[in-house]
Amino acid sequence: MSKADRPVIVTGGASGIGAAIVERLSNAGHPVANFDLNAPDPVDITDYAAVDAAISAFEDSNGPLYGLVNNAGWDVARPFVDTDPELWRKVIDINLTGPLNVTHLALHRLVAAGRGRVISIASDAGRVGSSGEAVYSACKGGIIALMKTLAREHARQGLTFNTICPGPTDTPLLESFDPGGGLREALQRAIPMRRLATPQDFPGLVEFFLSDDAEFITGQTISVSGGLSMHG
């Protein structure tokens, strides 16, 4: 099966890691939809009905869905004690409810097709915690658990589910946390490879998980952090 016959949806593909993934998969020959409020055809992943309609429209033009990359995310850095339920709802809507919506709606199509891959971009914050990101970390931990659970539930149906956990990455989200640059410098010193990740460090792994070479890999969580976090 050619990549042209493997349509993929990427959420949050308008900037950062998501944009790099969209570019890589498009250049490789996959039909790609970018579900992002900042994309030319905006899709609000927190709106279940809107996601359903967008997936149907994408399939009408490109054939049955093959892959989903849950990448969209958002946060603000703030100690948990200084947050409030309004902020929690926004963080949870974007980082957990949105991926649940897209995954649930995609999954029905993938099960019917008897094939498919789901890759979620979570965060090392969901594995080891991150100061100032309590609710975000909780959401990302939930995404990791979701992928493992779905990997078990659908292991015999030709579907795989895996998670990529970025460590500190040079994206607009990090810039919003660190306008003075002090955090960036501290992280660079702490990372064994002595640099932050860039958006280009992730698309190759996504493309691998979508490939035939990864057909026997499911339920796995891989950190891309320059050695800052190591799990065995």
Secondary structure, DSSP 4 states (H G I P E B T S, - for coil): --GGG--EEEESTTSHHHHHHHHHHHHHT--EEEE-TTSSS---TT-HHHHHHHHHHHHHHH-S--EEEE---------GGG--HHHHHHHHIIIIIHHHHHHHHHHHHHHHHT-EEEEEE--THHHH--TT-HHHHHHHHHHHHHHHHHHHHTTTTTEEEEEEEE-SB-SHHHHHH-TTSHHHHHHHHHSTTSS-B-GGGSHHHHHHHHSGGGTT--S-EEEESTTSS---
